[in-house]
């Protein structure tokens, strides 16, 4: 306890001696992250067609199976795998689309087998179908999708950090901003944010006039590299910088072993942000002939009769499109229910008491 306190105080005095105090510079960091947020918001509408190459090392599977680092026999049985998918991502207002075609997917598919998945949200319903089109799943909830414009270059992580910093409850112990950074090609700004327990973010960005785009990002936890976003390159489309390629590396850190677990490389084939090139028909998923319907919101309720599937979907869409009742109306319904219940209990009580009185008079 004393040793930890001594180290913490020594670090604090060191920062003060260097003219810095914990949390100082956070406002400037938030201003930079705000610019990134504005650029990300401008990606709507957009459509990105891209290739995703994924490599899974034995450390990825070892973590999944929770194999102890000392168990050499089990580690020797693990094999590395890879997957290549061609993807299509689009967003327009609240509407979302994600398509994926390729394989194998992790260890679930046989080598060489290709799979196709489509998930689309049209503002009312989320529809998902896969290879063969034998099943169509629906949900009234808006899906969470992997956005290639923010997930593989690390900007999604930075925007999550922005939300935490805005609360004021999550403060870095050290902030450094270098606007003459030249260690990383293409970068003009270097941010360093240090937190407790060896957690830190090293971020290299392009200049402000180029959108403060992430060129490289290193996230450390417990002092060890946990996530790295690198080789990030951008194209200017209609005055806005879009990520053209990026690589996300995820690391295994356990039992003194620190190795690459997974690597995902995203390469865009085409990018558009013009509304007329992102038609509403993109977000529509036709019901495959003879497909079985599964309603995720109704405990996976199944509809197998082809003549009823379209009717069920239409009804679900109408229900999803109805605006929720205002708050005061909900309270009115609740109060009415409570009053009805109390009235029912009172009637039952009076009936029982009346019967008891009659029984007592009859017995007398």
C-alpha positions as CSV (number, residue, x, y, z in Angstrom):
1,X,0.0,0.0,0.0
2,X,2.7,2.5,1.0
3,X,4.8,1.6,-2.1
4,X,1.9,2.2,-4.4
5,X,1.1,5.5,-2.7
6,X,4.8,6.5,-2.9
7,X,4.9,5.7,-6.7
8,X,1.6,7.6,-7.3
9,X,2.9,10.7,-5.4
10,X,6.2,10.5,-7.2
11,X,4.4,10.4,-10.5
12,X,2.2,13.4,-9.5
13,X,5.2,15.5,-8.4
14,X,7.0,14.6,-11.6
15,X,4.1,15.8,-13.7
16,X,3.8,19.1,-11.7
17,X,7.6,19.6,-12.0
18,X,7.2,19.3,-15.7
19,X,4.4,22.0,-15.7
20,X,1.5,19.5,-16.0
21,X,-1.3,18.4,-13.7
22,X,-3.5,15.4,-14.0
23,X,-6.3,16.0,-16.6
24,X,-4.7,19.1,-18.0
25,X,-5.1,19.3,-21.7
26,X,-8.4,17.3,-21.7
27,X,-10.4,20.2,-23.2
28,X,-8.0,20.4,-26.1
29,X,-8.2,16.7,-26.6
30,X,-12.0,16.9,-26.5
31,X,-11.9,19.6,-29.2
32,X,-9.9,17.4,-31.5
33,X,-12.2,14.4,-30.8
34,X,-15.1,16.7,-31.6
35,X,-13.7,17.3,-35.1
36,X,-13.4,13.6,-35.6
37,X,-17.1,13.2,-34.5
38,X,-18.2,15.8,-37.0
39,X,-16.4,14.0,-39.8
40,X,-17.9,10.7,-38.8
41,X,-21.4,12.2,-38.7
42,X,-20.8,13.5,-42.2
43,X,-20.5,9.9,-43.4
44,X,-24.3,9.7,-43.6
45,X,-25.5,8.9,-46.2
46,X,-22.7,6.6,-47.5
47,X,-22.0,3.3,-49.1
48,X,-18.7,1.4,-48.8
49,X,-17.8,-1.8,-50.6
50,X,-14.7,-3.4,-49.1
51,X,-12.6,-6.5,-48.6
52,X,-12.0,-7.8,-45.2
53,X,-9.1,-10.1,-44.6
54,X,-8.9,-11.7,-41.1
55,X,-6.2,-13.8,-39.6
56,X,-6.7,-15.8,-36.3
57,X,-3.6,-17.0,-34.6
58,X,-3.5,-19.8,-32.1
59,X,-3.5,-17.2,-29.3
60,X,-7.0,-16.2,-30.5
61,X,-8.3,-19.7,-30.1
62,X,-6.3,-20.2,-26.9
63,X,-8.1,-17.2,-25.4
64,X,-11.5,-18.5,-26.6
65,X,-10.9,-21.9,-25.0
66,X,-9.3,-20.4,-21.9
67,X,-6.2,-22.6,-22.2
68,X,-3.5,-22.0,-19.6
69,X,-0.2,-20.7,-21.0
70,X,1.7,-23.6,-19.4
71,X,-0.5,-26.2,-21.1
72,X,1.9,-27.0,-24.0
73,X,0.0,-30.0,-25.2
74,X,-3.3,-28.1,-25.9
75,X,-1.4,-25.1,-27.4
76,X,0.4,-27.5,-29.8
77,X,-3.0,-28.7,-31.2
78,X,-4.1,-25.2,-32.1
79,X,-3.9,-24.0,-35.7
80,X,-4.0,-20.6,-37.3
81,X,-6.8,-19.8,-39.7
82,X,-7.8,-17.0,-42.1
83,X,-10.9,-15.7,-43.8
84,X,-11.6,-13.3,-46.7
85,X,-14.9,-11.6,-47.1
86,X,-16.3,-9.1,-49.6
87,X,-18.6,-6.7,-47.7
88,X,-21.1,-4.0,-48.4
89,X,-22.0,-1.3,-45.8
90,X,-24.5,1.5,-46.2
91,X,-26.3,4.0,-44.1
92,X,-28.9,6.6,-44.9
93,X,-30.6,8.4,-42.1
94,X,-31.6,5.6,-39.6
95,X,-31.4,2.9,-42.3
96,X,-28.5,0.4,-42.2
97,X,-27.2,-2.3,-44.5
98,X,-24.4,-4.9,-44.0
99,X,-23.6,-7.7,-46.5
100,X,-20.9,-10.2,-46.2
101,X,-19.8,-12.9,-48.7
102,X,-16.8,-15.2,-48.2
103,X,-15.3,-17.7,-45.9
104,X,-14.3,-19.6,-44.0
105,X,-15.6,-17.8,-41.0
106,X,-13.3,-18.4,-38.0
107,X,-13.3,-22.2,-37.3
108,X,-17.1,-22.7,-37.9
109,X,-16.8,-23.3,-41.7
110,X,-15.0,-25.9,-43.6
111,X,-12.0,-24.6,-45.6
112,X,-13.2,-23.2,-48.9
113,X,-16.8,-23.0,-48.0
114,X,-18.3,-19.6,-48.6
115,X,-21.2,-18.0,-46.7
116,X,-23.4,-15.0,-47.4
117,X,-25.2,-12.9,-44.8
118,X,-27.4,-9.9,-45.2
119,X,-28.7,-7.6,-42.4
120,X,-30.8,-4.6,-43.3
121,X,-32.8,-2.1,-41.2
122,X,-35.3,-0.1,-43.1
123,X,-36.3,2.3,-40.2
124,X,-38.9,-0.1,-38.8
125,X,-37.6,-3.7,-38.9
126,X,-34.3,-5.4,-39.0
127,X,-34.2,-8.4,-41.4
128,X,-31.4,-10.9,-41.5
129,X,-31.0,-13.9,-43.9
130,X,-28.1,-16.1,-44.7
131,X,-26.7,-18.7,-47.1
132,X,-29.5,-20.6,-48.8
133,X,-32.2,-18.2,-47.8
134,X,-34.1,-20.8,-45.8
135,X,-34.6,-18.6,-42.8
136,X,-35.5,-14.9,-42.4
137,X,-35.1,-13.4,-38.9
138,X,-36.8,-10.1,-38.0
139,X,-36.5,-7.7,-35.1
140,X,-38.0,-4.3,-34.2
141,X,-34.7,-3.2,-32.8
142,X,-32.1,-1.2,-34.7
143,X,-29.0,-3.4,-35.1
144,X,-25.5,-2.6,-34.0
145,X,-23.2,-3.1,-37.0
146,X,-19.5,-3.0,-37.6
147,X,-18.9,0.3,-39.4
148,X,-15.8,0.0,-41.6
149,X,-15.5,3.8,-41.5
150,X,-14.7,3.8,-37.8
151,X,-14.1,0.2,-36.5
152,X,-10.8,-0.7,-38.2
153,X,-9.0,2.6,-38.0
154,X,-9.7,3.0,-34.2
155,X,-12.0,6.1,-34.4
156,X,-14.8,4.1,-32.8
157,X,-12.6,3.6,-29.8
158,X,-11.7,7.3,-29.7
159,X,-15.4,8.4,-29.9
160,X,-16.2,6.0,-27.0
161,X,-13.3,7.6,-25.1
162,X,-14.8,11.1,-25.9
163,X,-18.1,10.1,-24.3
164,X,-16.3,9.0,-21.1
165,X,-14.2,12.1,-20.9
166,X,-17.3,14.3,-21.4
167,X,-18.8,12.9,-18.2
168,X,-15.9,14.5,-16.2
169,X,-15.7,11.3,-14.1
170,X,-13.0,9.7,-16.3
171,X,-9.9,11.8,-16.2
172,X,-6.5,11.0,-17.6
173,X,-3.5,11.2,-15.3
174,X,-1.4,12.6,-18.1
175,X,-2.1,14.3,-21.4
176,X,0.4,15.2,-24.1
177,X,-0.3,17.0,-27.4
178,X,2.5,17.3,-30.0
179,X,1.5,19.3,-33.1
180,X,4.9,18.7,-34.8
181,X,4.8,14.9,-34.7
182,X,6.8,13.4,-37.5
183,X,7.6,9.9,-36.1
184,X,4.8,8.3,-38.2
185,X,4.5,9.0,-41.9
186,X,1.4,11.0,-42.8
187,X,0.8,12.2,-39.2
188,X,1.0,15.8,-38.0
189,X,-0.5,15.5,-34.5
190,X,0.4,13.1,-31.7
191,X,-1.9,12.6,-28.7
192,X,-0.9,10.7,-25.6
193,X,-3.5,10.0,-22.8
194,X,-2.3,8.1,-19.8
195,X,-4.7,6.6,-17.2
196,X,-4.5,4.5,-14.1
197,X,-3.2,0.9,-14.0
198,X,-1.0,1.2,-17.1
199,X,-3.8,2.1,-19.5
200,X,-2.9,4.6,-22.3
201,X,-3.8,5.7,-25.8
202,X,-1.1,6.8,-28.2
203,X,-2.7,8.4,-31.2
204,X,-1.2,9.8,-34.4
205,X,-3.5,12.0,-36.5
206,X,-3.4,13.9,-39.8
207,X,-3.5,17.7,-39.7
208,X,-6.8,19.5,-38.9
209,X,-7.3,20.6,-42.5
210,X,-7.2,16.8,-43.4
211,X,-9.8,15.9,-40.9
212,X,-7.7,14.8,-37.9
213,X,-7.8,11.2,-39.3
214,X,-6.2,8.4,-37.3
215,X,-3.0,7.3,-38.9
216,X,-2.0,5.0,-36.0
217,X,-3.5,4.2,-32.6
218,X,-2.0,2.1,-29.9
219,X,-4.0,1.2,-26.8
220,X,-2.2,-0.4,-23.9
221,X,-3.8,-2.0,-20.8
222,X,-1.6,-3.0,-17.8
223,X,1.3,-1.5,-19.8
224,X,1.0,-4.1,-22.6
225,X,-0.2,-3.5,-26.1
226,X,-3.9,-4.6,-26.4
227,X,-5.1,-3.0,-29.6
228,X,-3.3,-1.4,-32.5
229,X,-4.8,0.4,-35.5
230,X,-2.2,0.9,-38.2
231,X,-1.5,1.4,-41.9
232,X,-4.5,3.8,-42.1
233,X,-4.8,5.6,-45.4
234,X,-7.6,8.0,-46.6
235,X,-9.2,9.2,-49.8
236,X,-11.0,12.5,-50.2
237,X,-14.5,12.0,-51.5
238,X,-16.6,15.1,-52.2
239,X,-14.4,17.2,-49.8
240,X,-14.6,14.6,-47.0
241,X,-11.8,12.2,-46.0
242,X,-12.8,8.6,-45.9
243,X,-10.6,5.6,-44.7
244,X,-9.5,3.7,-47.8
245,X,-7.6,1.0,-45.9
246,X,-6.7,0.2,-42.3
247,X,-5.5,-2.7,-40.1
248,X,-6.7,-3.6,-36.6
249,X,-4.5,-5.9,-34.5
250,X,-5.7,-7.4,-31.3
251,X,-3.3,-8.9,-28.8
252,X,-3.2,-11.8,-26.3
253,X,-1.9,-10.8,-22.9
254,X,-2.1,-13.5,-20.2
255,X,0.2,-15.3,-17.9
256,X,3.3,-13.3,-19.0
257,X,2.6,-14.1,-22.7
258,X,2.1,-11.1,-25.1
259,X,1.3,-12.1,-28.7
260,X,-0.8,-11.1,-31.7
261,X,-4.2,-12.9,-31.4
262,X,-6.1,-11.5,-34.4
263,X,-5.6,-9.2,-37.3
264,X,-8.3,-7.6,-39.5
265,X,-7.4,-5.7,-42.7
266,X,-10.0,-3.6,-44.4
267,X,-9.5,-2.3,-48.0
268,X,-12.2,-0.2,-49.6
269,X,-13.1,-0.9,-53.3
270,X,-15.6,1.9,-53.7
271,X,-16.9,4.8,-51.5
272,X,-19.8,7.1,-52.2
273,X,-21.6,9.6,-50.0
274,X,-24.2,10.9,-52.5
275,X,-27.8,10.2,-51.5
276,X,-28.8,9.3,-55.1
277,X,-26.2,6.6,-55.1
278,X,-27.5,5.1,-51.9
279,X,-31.1,4.1,-52.9
280,X,-33.7,3.1,-50.4
281,X,-34.0,-0.2,-52.1
282,X,-30.7,-1.2,-50.6
283,X,-32.3,-1.5,-47.2
284,X,-35.0,-3.9,-48.4
285,X,-34.7,-7.6,-48.0
286,X,-37.1,-9.7,-49.9
287,X,-38.6,-12.8,-48.3
288,X,-36.8,-15.8,-49.9
289,X,-39.2,-18.3,-51.5
290,X,-40.3,-20.9,-48.9
291,X,-38.3,-19.3,-46.1
292,X,-39.2,-19.8,-42.5
293,X,-39.7,-16.7,-40.4
294,X,-38.2,-16.2,-36.9
295,X,-39.2,-13.3,-34.7
296,X,-36.3,-12.5,-32.4
297,X,-38.4,-10.2,-30.2
298,X,-41.0,-12.9,-29.5
299,X,-38.7,-15.5,-28.1
300,X,-37.8,-16.8,-31.6
301,X,-41.4,-17.4,-32.5
302,X,-41.5,-19.3,-35.8
303,X,-43.9,-18.8,-38.8
304,X,-43.6,-21.7,-41.3
305,X,-46.7,-21.2,-43.5
306,X,-45.5,-19.2,-46.6
307,X,-48.9,-17.6,-46.9
308,X,-48.6,-16.2,-43.4
309,X,-45.0,-14.9,-43.5
310,X,-45.7,-11.8,-45.5
311,X,-48.8,-11.0,-43.4
312,X,-46.7,-11.4,-40.2
313,X,-44.0,-9.1,-41.5
314,X,-46.5,-6.4,-42.5
315,X,-48.1,-6.5,-39.1
316,X,-44.8,-6.3,-37.3
317,X,-43.7,-3.3,-39.5
318,X,-46.9,-1.5,-38.7
319,X,-46.5,-2.1,-35.0
320,X,-42.8,-0.9,-35.2
321,X,-43.9,2.2,-37.1
322,X,-46.3,3.4,-34.4
323,X,-44.9,6.1,-32.2
324,X,-44.6,5.1,-28.5
325,X,-47.3,6.7,-26.2
326,X,-46.3,9.9,-24.4
327,X,-45.0,9.5,-20.9
328,X,-48.1,11.0,-19.2
329,X,-50.3,8.5,-21.1
330,X,-48.2,5.6,-19.8
331,X,-48.7,6.9,-16.2
332,X,-52.4,7.2,-16.9
333,X,-52.6,3.6,-18.0
334,X,-50.6,2.6,-14.9
335,X,-52.9,4.6,-12.6
336,X,-56.0,3.1,-14.3
337,X,-54.7,-0.4,-13.9
338,X,-53.9,0.2,-10.2
339,X,-57.4,1.7,-9.5
340,X,-59.0,-1.2,-11.3
341,X,-57.0,-3.7,-9.2
342,X,-57.9,-1.9,-6.0
343,X,-61.6,-1.8,-7.0
344,X,-61.6,-5.5,-7.8
345,X,-60.0,-6.3,-4.4
346,X,-62.6,-4.1,-2.6
347,X,-65.5,-5.9,-4.4
348,X,-64.1,-9.3,-3.5
349,X,-63.7,-8.2,0.2
350,X,-67.3,-6.9,0.4
351,X,-68.7,-10.1,-1.2
352,X,-66.7,-12.3,1.2
353,X,-67.8,-10.2,4.2
354,X,-71.4,-10.3,3.1
355,X,-71.4,-14.0,2.8
356,X,-69.8,-14.4,6.3
357,X,-72.5,-12.2,7.8
358,X,-75.3,-14.2,6.2
359,X,-73.7,-17.4,7.4
360,X,-73.4,-16.0,11.0
361,X,-77.1,-14.9,11.0
362,X,-78.2,-18.2,9.6
363,X,-76.3,-20.1,12.3
364,X,-77.8,-17.9,15.0
